[in-house]
Structures are given as structure tokens and as C-alpha cells.
Amino acid sequence: MYQNRAEPDLRLIVITDRELAAPRDLLHIVRLSLEAGAPAVQLREKDATAREIYELATRLRALTREYGAHFFVNDRLDIALAVGADGVHIGPKDIPIEAARAAAPKPFLIGISTDDPATARRAEAAGADYIGCGAVFGTKTKKDAGDERIGPDGLKRVASAVSIPVVGIGGIDTENISDLRGTGAAGVAVIGAVMKAQDPRAATSKLLELHQIGAER
């Protein structure tokens, strides 16, 4: 479990996707990103059983611990707690933040997805530790997002509304991450930029190298 750090390192959250990683082994791709210095990994599995998610989460927890990286589980608070994850990332249709916080007191981390400044402020007041904000440049991995694109300005509005870290997500890669400088975001979360990369280690290194988006907050 996350321990004794004033603020989590959320410069880059690598989100898993077995379909995008295929035919390569997902854990191998994650290991390459961790070797390159990825500070956080989030397990995202929308179509797997609870047992399958638990088994994969157990392996990813061990792997991230080996590299000293944060580990989050998407949606499933029960599995996050069962494997000793650092936190959970929940959406508007998942368990309420207040209930999640009651079940998992700090230092366990709770992230929530929103692109609305007012919702972000309410989430912070309810006990959220960070905000996942997007889709910044659009996304193909989240079916309910449609053609949504909030752009850097939308990300900046949310980051300006709260004091907790805000992480941009949605279509972010090495070609456009620099466009987020000055938004005040603490970092970015990526799926395809690493999962589909021919060289996941190099892609992770490049994303971290280009990461200066919080410098002008």
C-alpha cells in the first residue's frame, strides 16, 4: 500500500490494455515501461471476470512493487484492496467516493474521472486524491466517450479548480504531450502510446522526457 509520500508521483500513469498489447505479453510491456521509469501503472480490464482481474492484479502488484511504482486498479475497489494496491480509480457509475474513502482510509489513494470543474471540486471535498481528466485529444479505448475532446483548455479549467493533482487522459502521445504545458496538470495517463508502441521502453522514456506540463502551474 502507498506509504509515507506527501503526494503521489503521477507524471505518467501507464494504463493496461491486453487487446492493444496483443499478441505481445502484457506484463512484458509493463515491465519495459517500468524499466524506463514509469512511476505508476493502472490495471484496466472491462471485459474480464473478477477472478481474472484479481489474478492479473496480483502479478502487476508484484511487478510494480519490484520497481517502486504506484499501482492502481480501475473500478474495482475490492480487488485493489485484496492485492494491496496503492489505490483505485473510479468513474461516475462506480462506488461513491465517500463510501470508497470509508472502506479505504488514507494513505490508500482514490482517483476519479471527470472533465467538469464543479464535479472535480466536489470530488476533492469528498476525499478524492487526484482527478483523471479527459478525453483531452479524443479516445478509441473508452466507448462511452464518443468524439469528446476537451483540449488543453478543458484540462486547464479542471486543474485550476482544485488543489489535488489532475492527470490528463485521452489520445495523449509523444506528438502532442508538449501541447499540455502550462495547463497545470500533474501528469498524463496513456494507453495506446505505450501499449501499442513498437518499443514500449523508448515510448515511456520519451513521454517522461517531454513531461513538463505542470511547470507553469
TORKOL-4160 file (C-alpha; in steps of 0.2 Angstrom, whole numbers, padded with zeros to 4 digits, m for minus):
217
<pt num="1" X="0000" Y="0000" Z="0000"/>
<pt num="2" X="0005" Y="0018" Z="m0004"/>
<pt num="3" X="0015" Y="0024" Z="0011"/>
<pt num="4" X="0024" Y="0040" Z="0018"/>
<pt num="5" X="0024" Y="0051" Z="0002"/>
<pt num="6" X="0016" Y="0068" Z="0003"/>
<pt num="7" X="0010" Y="0067" Z="m0015"/>
<pt num="8" X="0010" Y="0053" Z="m0027"/>
<pt num="9" X="0021" Y="0054" Z="m0042"/>
<pt num="10" X="0008" Y="0054" Z="m0056"/>
<pt num="11" X="0019" Y="0062" Z="m0070"/>
<pt num="12" X="0014" Y="0046" Z="m0081"/>
<pt num="13" X="0001" Y="0033" Z="m0077"/>
<pt num="14" X="0003" Y="0018" Z="m0090"/>
<pt num="15" X="m0014" Y="0010" Z="m0091"/>
<pt num="16" X="m0015" Y="m0008" Z="m0097"/>
<pt num="17" X="m0025" Y="m0014" Z="m0112"/>
<pt num="18" X="m0022" Y="m0033" Z="m0117"/>
<pt num="19" X="m0031" Y="m0030" Z="m0134"/>
<pt num="20" X="m0019" Y="m0016" Z="m0139"/>
<pt num="21" X="m0004" Y="m0026" Z="m0132"/>
<pt num="22" X="m0008" Y="m0042" Z="m0141"/>
<pt num="23" X="0000" Y="m0053" Z="m0147"/>
<pt num="24" X="0014" Y="m0047" Z="m0135"/>
<pt num="25" X="0013" Y="m0052" Z="m0117"/>
<pt num="26" X="0005" Y="m0038" Z="m0106"/>
<pt num="27" X="0017" Y="m0040" Z="m0092"/>
<pt num="28" X="0032" Y="m0039" Z="m0103"/>
<pt num="29" X="0026" Y="m0022" Z="m0110"/>
<pt num="30" X="0023" Y="m0016" Z="m0092"/>
<pt num="31" X="0040" Y="m0021" Z="m0086"/>
<pt num="32" X="0048" Y="m0012" Z="m0101"/>
<pt num="33" X="0039" Y="0004" Z="m0096"/>
<pt num="34" X="0044" Y="0002" Z="m0078"/>
<pt num="35" X="0062" Y="m0001" Z="m0083"/>
<pt num="36" X="0061" Y="0016" Z="m0092"/>
<pt num="37" X="0055" Y="0024" Z="m0076"/>
<pt num="38" X="0036" Y="0024" Z="m0077"/>
<pt num="39" X="0030" Y="0030" Z="m0059"/>
<pt num="40" X="0013" Y="0022" Z="m0060"/>
<pt num="41" X="0003" Y="0008" Z="m0068"/>
<pt num="42" X="m0016" Y="0006" Z="m0069"/>
<pt num="43" X="m0024" Y="m0010" Z="m0072"/>
<pt num="44" X="m0040" Y="m0008" Z="m0083"/>
<pt num="45" X="m0050" Y="m0023" Z="m0088"/>
<pt num="46" X="m0068" Y="m0020" Z="m0094"/>
<pt num="47" X="m0072" Y="m0037" Z="m0100"/>
<pt num="48" X="m0063" Y="m0049" Z="m0088"/>
<pt num="49" X="m0071" Y="m0059" Z="m0074"/>
<pt num="50" X="m0067" Y="m0054" Z="m0056"/>
<pt num="51" X="m0055" Y="m0069" Z="m0054"/>
<pt num="52" X="m0046" Y="m0064" Z="m0070"/>
<pt num="53" X="m0044" Y="m0046" Z="m0064"/>
<pt num="54" X="m0038" Y="m0052" Z="m0047"/>
<pt num="55" X="m0025" Y="m0064" Z="m0054"/>
<pt num="56" X="m0018" Y="m0051" Z="m0066"/>
<pt num="57" X="m0018" Y="m0038" Z="m0052"/>
<pt num="58" X="m0009" Y="m0049" Z="m0041"/>
<pt num="59" X="0005" Y="m0051" Z="m0054"/>
<pt num="60" X="0005" Y="m0032" Z="m0058"/>
<pt num="61" X="0006" Y="m0028" Z="m0040"/>
<pt num="62" X="0022" Y="m0039" Z="m0038"/>
<pt num="63" X="0029" Y="m0031" Z="m0053"/>
<pt num="64" X="0026" Y="m0013" Z="m0049"/>
<pt num="65" X="0032" Y="m0016" Z="m0031"/>
<pt num="66" X="0049" Y="m0023" Z="m0039"/>
<pt num="67" X="0051" Y="m0006" Z="m0047"/>
<pt num="68" X="0044" Y="0005" Z="m0033"/>
<pt num="69" X="0030" Y="0011" Z="m0044"/>
<pt num="70" X="0012" Y="0015" Z="m0039"/>
<pt num="71" X="m0001" Y="0003" Z="m0044"/>
<pt num="72" X="m0019" Y="0007" Z="m0046"/>
<pt num="73" X="m0034" Y="m0004" Z="m0051"/>
<pt num="74" X="m0048" Y="0003" Z="m0062"/>
<pt num="75" X="m0066" Y="0002" Z="m0055"/>
<pt num="76" X="m0064" Y="m0012" Z="m0043"/>
<pt num="77" X="m0060" Y="m0006" Z="m0025"/>
<pt num="78" X="m0062" Y="m0024" Z="m0018"/>
<pt num="79" X="m0048" Y="m0031" Z="m0029"/>
<pt num="80" X="m0037" Y="m0016" Z="m0026"/>
<pt num="81" X="m0039" Y="m0019" Z="m0008"/>
<pt num="82" X="m0037" Y="m0038" Z="m0009"/>
<pt num="83" X="m0020" Y="m0036" Z="m0019"/>
<pt num="84" X="m0013" Y="m0022" Z="m0008"/>
<pt num="85" X="m0014" Y="m0009" Z="m0022"/>
<pt num="86" X="m0009" Y="0009" Z="m0019"/>
<pt num="87" X="m0026" Y="0015" Z="m0025"/>
<pt num="88" X="m0041" Y="0013" Z="m0036"/>
<pt num="89" X="m0048" Y="0024" Z="m0050"/>
<pt num="90" X="m0067" Y="0026" Z="m0051"/>
<pt num="91" X="m0079" Y="0033" Z="m0063"/>
<pt num="92" X="m0096" Y="0042" Z="m0060"/>
<pt num="93" X="m0105" Y="0025" Z="m0061"/>
<pt num="94" X="m0094" Y="0016" Z="m0048"/>
<pt num="95" X="m0095" Y="0016" Z="m0029"/>
<pt num="96" X="m0097" Y="0034" Z="m0022"/>
<pt num="97" X="m0080" Y="0042" Z="m0016"/>
<pt num="98" X="m0087" Y="0044" Z="0001"/>
<pt num="99" X="m0090" Y="0025" Z="0003"/>
<pt num="100" X="m0073" Y="0021" Z="m0005"/>
<pt num="101" X="m0064" Y="0033" Z="0007"/>
<pt num="102" X="m0074" Y="0025" Z="0022"/>
<pt num="103" X="m0068" Y="0007" Z="0016"/>
<pt num="104" X="m0051" Y="0013" Z="0012"/>
<pt num="105" X="m0044" Y="0027" Z="0023"/>
<pt num="106" X="m0028" Y="0036" Z="0018"/>
<pt num="107" X="m0014" Y="0033" Z="0013"/>
<pt num="108" X="m0024" Y="0022" Z="0000"/>
<pt num="109" X="m0027" Y="0034" Z="m0015"/>
<pt num="110" X="m0043" Y="0037" Z="m0024"/>
<pt num="111" X="m0044" Y="0044" Z="m0041"/>
<pt num="112" X="m0060" Y="0049" Z="m0050"/>
<pt num="113" X="m0064" Y="0053" Z="m0069"/>
<pt num="114" X="m0072" Y="0070" Z="m0073"/>
<pt num="115" X="m0069" Y="0084" Z="m0085"/>
<pt num="116" X="m0081" Y="0096" Z="m0076"/>
<pt num="117" X="m0073" Y="0109" Z="m0064"/>
<pt num="118" X="m0088" Y="0109" Z="m0052"/>
<pt num="119" X="m0088" Y="0090" Z="m0051"/>
<pt num="120" X="m0069" Y="0090" Z="m0048"/>
<pt num="121" X="m0071" Y="0102" Z="m0033"/>
<pt num="122" X="m0085" Y="0090" Z="m0026"/>
<pt num="123" X="m0074" Y="0075" Z="m0028"/>
<pt num="124" X="m0060" Y="0084" Z="m0019"/>
<pt num="125" X="m0071" Y="0088" Z="m0005"/>
<pt num="126" X="m0077" Y="0070" Z="m0004"/>
<pt num="127" X="m0060" Y="0064" Z="m0002"/>
<pt num="128" X="m0053" Y="0061" Z="m0019"/>
<pt num="129" X="m0034" Y="0061" Z="m0020"/>
<pt num="130" X="m0032" Y="0065" Z="m0039"/>
<pt num="131" X="m0043" Y="0068" Z="m0054"/>
<pt num="132" X="m0042" Y="0060" Z="m0071"/>
<pt num="133" X="m0047" Y="0072" Z="m0084"/>
<pt num="134" X="m0052" Y="0069" Z="m0102"/>
<pt num="135" X="m0053" Y="0065" Z="m0116"/>
<pt num="136" X="m0041" Y="0078" Z="m0120"/>
<pt num="137" X="m0037" Y="0073" Z="m0138"/>
<pt num="138" X="m0051" Y="0060" Z="m0140"/>
<pt num="139" X="m0050" Y="0042" Z="m0137"/>
<pt num="140" X="m0053" Y="0025" Z="m0145"/>
<pt num="141" X="m0052" Y="0015" Z="m0129"/>
<pt num="142" X="m0067" Y="0022" Z="m0120"/>
<pt num="143" X="m0083" Y="0018" Z="m0129"/>
<pt num="144" X="m0094" Y="0030" Z="m0119"/>
<pt num="145" X="m0083" Y="0045" Z="m0123"/>
<pt num="146" X="m0088" Y="0046" Z="m0141"/>
<pt num="147" X="m0080" Y="0060" Z="m0150"/>
<pt num="148" X="m0077" Y="0070" Z="m0135"/>
<pt num="149" X="m0061" Y="0081" Z="m0135"/>
<pt num="150" X="m0059" Y="0094" Z="m0121"/>
<pt num="151" X="m0042" Y="0100" Z="m0127"/>
<pt num="152" X="m0028" Y="0108" Z="m0117"/>
<pt num="153" X="m0040" Y="0122" Z="m0111"/>
<pt num="154" X="m0053" Y="0110" Z="m0104"/>
<pt num="155" X="m0039" Y="0101" Z="m0094"/>
<pt num="156" X="m0033" Y="0118" Z="m0088"/>
<pt num="157" X="m0050" Y="0123" Z="m0082"/>
<pt num="158" X="m0051" Y="0107" Z="m0071"/>
<pt num="159" X="m0033" Y="0109" Z="m0065"/>
<pt num="160" X="m0037" Y="0127" Z="m0060"/>
<pt num="161" X="m0052" Y="0122" Z="m0050"/>
<pt num="162" X="m0044" Y="0110" Z="m0037"/>
<pt num="163" X="m0028" Y="0108" Z="m0026"/>
<pt num="164" X="m0026" Y="0090" Z="m0029"/>
<pt num="165" X="m0017" Y="0083" Z="m0044"/>
<pt num="166" X="m0025" Y="0082" Z="m0061"/>
<pt num="167" X="m0020" Y="0070" Z="m0074"/>
<pt num="168" X="m0024" Y="0072" Z="m0092"/>
<pt num="169" X="m0030" Y="0057" Z="m0102"/>
<pt num="170" X="m0037" Y="0053" Z="m0119"/>
<pt num="171" X="m0026" Y="0052" Z="m0135"/>
<pt num="172" X="m0010" Y="0059" Z="m0127"/>
<pt num="173" X="0006" Y="0053" Z="m0135"/>
<pt num="174" X="0024" Y="0059" Z="m0139"/>
<pt num="175" X="0017" Y="0070" Z="m0153"/>
<pt num="176" X="0005" Y="0081" Z="m0143"/>
<pt num="177" X="0010" Y="0080" Z="m0124"/>
<pt num="178" X="0020" Y="0096" Z="m0126"/>
<pt num="179" X="0004" Y="0105" Z="m0130"/>
<pt num="180" X="m0001" Y="0102" Z="m0112"/>
<pt num="181" X="0012" Y="0113" Z="m0105"/>
<pt num="182" X="0005" Y="0127" Z="m0094"/>
<pt num="183" X="m0011" Y="0118" Z="m0091"/>
<pt num="184" X="m0006" Y="0115" Z="m0073"/>
<pt num="185" X="m0009" Y="0096" Z="m0074"/>
<pt num="186" X="0002" Y="0085" Z="m0063"/>
<pt num="187" X="0004" Y="0072" Z="m0077"/>
<pt num="188" X="m0004" Y="0061" Z="m0090"/>
<pt num="189" X="m0011" Y="0044" Z="m0092"/>
<pt num="190" X="m0009" Y="0034" Z="m0108"/>
<pt num="191" X="m0015" Y="0018" Z="m0115"/>
<pt num="192" X="m0011" Y="0016" Z="m0133"/>
<pt num="193" X="0005" Y="0027" Z="m0133"/>
<pt num="194" X="0013" Y="0013" Z="m0123"/>
<pt num="195" X="0003" Y="m0002" Z="m0126"/>
<pt num="196" X="0004" Y="m0001" Z="m0145"/>
<pt num="197" X="0021" Y="0006" Z="m0146"/>
<pt num="198" X="0034" Y="m0004" Z="m0156"/>
<pt num="199" X="0046" Y="0000" Z="m0142"/>
<pt num="200" X="0037" Y="0002" Z="m0125"/>
<pt num="201" X="0053" Y="0007" Z="m0116"/>
<pt num="202" X="0058" Y="0020" Z="m0128"/>
<pt num="203" X="0040" Y="0027" Z="m0129"/>
<pt num="204" X="0039" Y="0028" Z="m0110"/>
<pt num="205" X="0056" Y="0037" Z="m0109"/>
<pt num="206" X="0051" Y="0049" Z="m0122"/>
<pt num="207" X="0035" Y="0053" Z="m0113"/>
<pt num="208" X="0044" Y="0056" Z="m0097"/>
<pt num="209" X="0057" Y="0067" Z="m0106"/>
<pt num="210" X="0044" Y="0078" Z="m0113"/>
<pt num="211" X="0034" Y="0079" Z="m0097"/>
<pt num="212" X="0035" Y="0097" Z="m0091"/>
<pt num="213" X="0016" Y="0101" Z="m0091"/>
<pt num="214" X="0015" Y="0106" Z="m0073"/>
<pt num="215" X="0030" Y="0118" Z="m0074"/>
<pt num="216" X="0019" Y="0133" Z="m0076"/>
<pt num="217" X="0006" Y="0130" Z="m0063"/>
